[in-house]
Amino acid sequence: MPSIKWIIIAVVAFGAWQHFQNKPNLEDIVSSDADVILYATSTCGYCKMTRELFAEYDVEYTEYDIERSYDGREQYDKLRGRGVPLIVINDEIIRGFNKQSILKALRGSQVFISAICSHITNCSRD
């Protein structure tokens, strides 16, 4: 008969696995129509780098300072935020600053296409 310790470990492990397998439903959490949302703090260096990256590519985004915005903090918690920046691009969640992941997610976004087209003449946004 398995010891109670192993049963507890199995239950905890299964619960943790379930937590990370269940992707949050963004439509139920995010109250913004924005294609790009940044959850950040004013003192976070990686958040600053994310803002600079968005500025470099003229990406329009909505930002929530999770230390000052109740709605932003509530959404951040429902997205299982564990650190900042937490970025939502369309239906993709990016945790932390990773330039390649951010640019990859933006490539399929209409926001990114519009931003790039603003620098090119005769660019089709379709």
C-alpha positions as CSV (number, residue, x, y, z in Angstrom):
1,M,0.0,0.0,0.0
2,P,1.5,3.4,-1.0
3,S,2.3,5.7,1.8
4,I,0.3,8.8,2.4
5,K,3.3,10.9,1.5
6,W,3.3,9.6,-2.1
7,I,-0.4,10.1,-2.5
8,I,0.0,13.7,-1.4
9,I,2.9,14.2,-3.7
10,A,0.9,12.8,-6.6
11,V,-2.1,15.0,-5.9
12,V,0.0,18.2,-5.6
13,A,1.9,17.3,-8.8
14,F,-1.4,16.7,-10.7
15,G,-2.8,20.0,-9.4
16,A,0.3,21.9,-10.5
17,W,0.2,20.2,-13.9
18,Q,-3.5,21.1,-14.3
19,H,-2.7,24.7,-13.4
20,F,-0.2,25.1,-16.2
21,Q,-2.1,23.1,-18.8
22,N,-5.3,25.1,-18.5
23,K,-4.7,28.1,-20.7
24,P,-6.6,31.2,-19.4
25,N,-9.5,32.4,-21.6
26,L,-8.3,35.8,-22.6
27,E,-11.7,37.0,-23.6
28,D,-12.9,36.5,-20.1
29,I,-9.9,38.3,-18.5
30,V,-8.8,41.1,-20.7
31,S,-11.2,44.1,-20.8
32,S,-9.4,45.9,-23.6
33,D,-9.9,45.8,-27.3
34,A,-6.2,46.4,-27.9
35,D,-4.2,43.9,-29.9
36,V,-1.2,44.4,-27.6
37,I,-1.3,44.8,-23.9
38,L,1.6,45.3,-21.5
39,Y,1.4,44.6,-17.8
40,A,4.3,46.3,-16.2
41,T,5.6,48.4,-13.3
42,S,7.3,51.8,-13.5
43,T,10.6,50.6,-11.9
44,C,11.0,47.4,-14.0
45,G,14.0,47.6,-16.4
46,Y,12.7,44.8,-18.7
47,C,9.4,46.7,-18.9
48,K,11.3,49.7,-20.0
49,M,13.1,47.6,-22.7
50,T,9.7,46.4,-23.8
51,R,8.4,49.9,-24.1
52,E,11.5,50.9,-26.1
53,L,11.0,47.9,-28.4
54,F,7.4,48.9,-29.0
55,A,8.5,52.5,-29.7
56,E,11.2,51.3,-32.1
57,Y,8.5,49.5,-34.2
58,D,5.7,52.1,-33.6
59,V,3.6,49.4,-32.0
60,E,0.4,50.8,-30.4
61,Y,-0.3,49.1,-27.1
62,T,-2.3,49.5,-23.9
63,E,-0.2,49.5,-20.7
64,Y,-1.4,48.6,-17.2
65,D,0.9,49.5,-14.3
66,I,0.0,46.6,-12.0
67,E,1.0,48.5,-8.9
68,R,-1.3,51.4,-9.6
69,S,-4.2,50.0,-11.7
70,Y,-6.8,47.8,-9.9
71,D,-8.2,46.5,-13.2
72,G,-4.7,45.9,-14.5
73,R,-3.7,44.0,-11.4
74,E,-6.9,41.9,-11.5
75,Q,-6.3,41.0,-15.2
76,Y,-2.6,40.2,-14.4
77,D,-3.6,37.9,-11.6
78,K,-6.1,36.1,-13.7
79,L,-3.4,35.6,-16.4
80,R,-1.4,34.0,-13.6
81,G,1.2,36.7,-13.7
82,R,4.4,35.9,-11.8
83,G,6.6,38.7,-12.9
84,V,6.8,41.6,-15.3
85,P,6.6,42.4,-18.1
86,L,3.7,40.2,-19.0
87,I,2.7,40.9,-22.6
88,V,-0.5,39.8,-24.5
89,I,-0.3,40.0,-28.2
90,N,-3.6,38.9,-29.8
91,D,-4.1,35.6,-28.1
92,E,-0.5,34.9,-27.1
93,I,0.9,35.5,-23.6
94,I,4.6,36.3,-23.3
95,R,6.1,36.2,-19.8
96,G,9.2,38.3,-19.4
97,F,11.2,40.2,-22.0
98,N,12.2,38.1,-24.9
99,K,12.8,40.2,-28.0
100,Q,12.6,37.3,-30.5
101,S,9.3,36.0,-28.9
102,I,7.8,39.5,-28.9
103,L,8.7,40.1,-32.6
104,K,7.5,36.7,-33.6
105,A,4.1,37.3,-32.0
106,L,3.9,40.8,-33.5
107,R,4.7,39.6,-37.0
108,G,1.3,38.0,-37.4
109,S,-0.4,41.0,-35.8
110,Q,-2.2,43.7,-37.8
111,V,-0.7,46.3,-35.4
112,F,2.8,45.3,-36.5
113,I,2.0,45.3,-40.2
114,S,0.4,48.8,-39.9
115,A,3.4,50.1,-37.9
116,I,5.9,48.8,-40.5
117,C,3.8,50.1,-43.4
118,S,3.9,53.6,-41.9
119,H,7.6,53.7,-42.7
120,I,7.2,52.4,-46.3
121,T,5.6,54.1,-49.2
122,N,3.0,52.2,-51.3
123,C,2.6,49.5,-48.6
124,S,-0.5,47.4,-48.7
125,R,-1.9,46.8,-45.2
126,D,-4.1,43.8,-46.2
